[in-house]
């Protein structure tokens, strides 16, 4: 199978006006609704990706651009060093706006999700053999190639359309995380770069609602 070229990193810039509109028009789920979503995606190939999106509040591009070199499961930390974005449907790597990695601490449940995902990915790599396109990506296609952001979004939308959950955008998982973090006692200034206590507080609030009715 043809290989793929690793995307060239570039600085990301946002338009202030557009960003303000986005901030003013968002929806989110309650902890109970997020719990239902996490139950809904159990067993799906993208389960861990959606779990990481919801529990850490990472952006879509940050999740899809995450590399195993940026993940330290021993210390339970993620270093957000790049994002995978689509420009005219071409995948491009984008550096953080301030060119500095953001560190996110993980709760034990998320660490276990990533460990299990890593084992499954290694099995896929064995199955594909020499045809596997290794870009060190945590979340990718079965053959190792990058997962297009739009594909990730469409998979999310199809699941939600078939569920009884309120319809939200994939990006609204980030808003959901923020609204859950505040009642959990996480100060707003901590949310962009989750610290260990904050990560555990959010995870505990969600897991407290994971019991069957």
N, C-alpha and C positions, 0 to 999 in steps of 0.2 A: 504494500500500500504506500502511496506517496507520503513523504514526511511533511512536517509543517515547520515553518520558521518561527522561532521565538519572537514575540512582538517586541518592537523597540519601545523602550520606556520614554515617556514624555511627561512634562508637567501638565496637570489637569487644571483647567480654569473654568469657573462657573460664571454665569451672567447674574449679577445681583438681582435684577428685576425678576428674572425667571425663578431664582431661588426663593425670593420672598413669596411669590405666588404659590410655589410648592408647599412652603411652610404653612401657608394659610389654608390650604385645601388638603387635609389628610384625615384618614380614618384609622381606627385601631381596634384590636380585640381586647376583651377582658382576659384576666388570667384563666378563667374557666374555658373561654372560647379558644385560647391558645392551647390549652391542655387537649381540647377536642381535636384541634389540628394536628398536634404531635401524635395523637393516637391514630388519626386518619392516615398519616404517612408512614406508619410503622411497616417495615418490610419493603418500602419503595427504595429503588436504587439511590434516589436523591434524599433519602430520609436524613442522613447526617448533615448534608448541606443546608437543608431547611432548618434543622435543629440549631446549627451554628448561627444561621441568619437570625433566628428568633431570639436565642438566648444571649447572644453577644451584641446584637444591634449593628453588626457589620453591614456595609453596603453590598449590593449585589456584585459589583465589580471586584470588591475586595475579597469576597468569598470565592469567586471564580478565579481570581488571580493568586490565591493563597498557595504557597509551595510548602512541601514537607520541610524544606530547609528553614522555613519561617515558623515552624511549629515545634515546640519543646514540650513533649508530653510528660517528661520527667518532672519539670518544674511547673507544668500546667499553664503555659503561656503561648500566645500567638503574637508574632511581630508582623504588623501590617505594613509591608514594604512596597506593594504594588497593587494595582487594580487592573482587571481585564475589561476593557470597554470596546464597544462597536462604533466604528466611524465608517459610514457608508457600507455597513455590513462587514467591514474588515476589522479583525481583532487587533487591538492596539493595547500595549501595556502602558499604564499611566502611573507616575510616581505620586506619593502623597503631596498635597498642596504645599506643605512647608518643607518637602524633601526629607522629612524625618520619619522614621518608623514609629508607629503607634503600638504600644504594648497593651494587650488585653489578657487579663488573667482568666482562667477557665475554672468552672466548678467540676467536681469529680464526675458527675454524670456525663457532662460534655466530653471530658477526657476519655471516658469509656466508649462513648459513641465514636470518637475519632480512632481509638485503638481497633475497634471492630471494623470500622470502615477501611482502615489500613490493611487489615488481614484480607478483606474481600478484594481490595484493589490488587494486592500481591497475587491472589489467585487468578484474577483477570490477566495480569501481566504474564503469568505462566501459560495461560491458555493461548494468548496471542503470540507468544514467543518472540521471534525476531521482527515481527510486524508491529510490535508495540512501540508507540511513539512516546518516549519518555521525556516529558517536560518538567517532571518533579511536581506536577500539579496535584493538589489534594483532591479537588473535585474536577473530573474530566469525563470524557467519553470512555467506553469500554476499552478502546484501543490506545488510550492515553492522550489523545488529541484534546485541545481545549474545548470546553463546552460553551457554545455561543450564549451570551446573556439573554437573547430573545428566546432561545430554546428553554432556558431555565425559567423564564417568566411564563411562557406558555404552558409548561408542565404544571406550574403552580396554579394558573388560572383554570386549567381543565379540572384539576382536583377540587378546587373551591366551587366551580360551577355545578359539580355533581353532589356537593355536600349541602347541609342545611346551615352552614356558617354564614354570617354576614359577608357580603362580597367586599373584599379589600384588595388593594394592589400589593404586589410583592414588596414594593418599597415601604408599604405600611407596616410590615413586620418590624421595621426599624422604629417607627412611631409606637408600635405596640410595646416594644422593649422599653422605650423611654417612659411610657405611661405606667408600666409595671414597676420600673426601677424607683420611681418617685415614692409611691406608697410603701415600698420596701425599705425606705429610709436612705436611699442613695442620693447624695447631693447632686444637683444638676451638673456641676463642674466635673464630677467624677465620671458621668455617663459616657462621654466620648472615649475615654481610655479606662476601661473597666479595671478596677483593682480587685484583689482577691476577696476581700470581705463583701464588696459590692456584687461581684459575680455570684458568690454563694447566696447572698440575700435574694437576688432575682431568681436564681434556680430553685431556692427553697419555696418561694412564693408560688412559682409555677408547679413544682412537684407536689405541693400541698393540695393542689387542685387536680391531681392526676388519679385520684382514687375513683373507682367506679361509683356511679350514683347509687 
